[in-house]
């Protein structure tokens, strides 16, 4: 049973929301740079947006405590 639990988490199929935080913020940061390169938003705004997204993502990751789905239970 424990092996199944670890495999489910390693494959990314456990459904816990904290597994999606990093990819979401990477997509947002990439979209910010893409919109800046396409001149859809002002390049000065890009210089304010991407550090803000990194800070918010770091805070969200820090306080997301995780589910412990990949930990062995004794």
C-alpha positions in Angstrom: 0.0 0.0 0.0 2.8 2.4 0.9 4.6 1.7 -2.4 1.4 2.5 -4.3 1.0 5.8 -2.5 4.6 6.8 -3.3 4.2 5.8 -7.0 1.0 7.8 -7.3 2.7 10.9 -6.0 5.8 10.5 -8.1 3.7 10.2 -11.2 1.8 13.4 -10.3 -1.6 11.8 -10.0 -2.3 12.3 -6.4 -4.5 15.4 -7.0 -2.9 17.5 -4.3 -3.0 21.2 -5.2 0.5 22.0 -3.9 2.0 19.9 -6.8 0.6 22.5 -9.2 2.0 25.7 -7.6 5.4 25.7 -9.3 4.2 24.9 -12.9 1.4 27.6 -12.6 3.9 30.3 -11.6 6.4 29.2 -14.3 3.6 29.5 -16.9 2.7 33.0 -15.6 6.3 34.2 -15.7 6.8 32.8 -19.2 3.6 34.5 -20.4 4.7 37.7 -18.8 8.0 37.7 -20.8 6.2 36.6 -24.0 3.7 39.4 -23.7 6.5 41.9 -23.1 8.4 40.6 -26.1 5.3 40.9 -28.3 4.9 44.5 -27.0 1.4 43.5 -25.7 2.4 45.0 -22.3 5.0 47.6 -21.5 8.5 46.2 -20.9 8.7 48.3 -17.8 5.7 46.5 -16.5 7.4 43.2 -17.2 10.3 44.3 -14.9 7.7 44.7 -12.1 5.5 41.7 -12.8 8.0 38.8 -13.0 9.7 39.5 -9.6 6.3 39.8 -8.0 5.2 36.5 -9.4 8.4 34.8 -8.1 7.8 36.3 -4.6 4.1 35.2 -4.6 5.0 31.7 -5.8 7.7 31.4 -3.2 5.4 32.4 -0.4 2.7 30.1 -1.7 5.2 27.2 -1.8 6.5 28.0 1.6 3.1 28.0 3.3 1.6 25.0 1.3 2.9 22.5 3.9 2.3 19.7 1.4 0.3 16.6 1.9 3.0 14.1 2.8 1.9 11.9 0.0 5.5 11.0 -1.0 6.7 10.3 2.6 7.0 6.8 4.1 4.7 6.3 7.0 6.2 4.2 9.9 
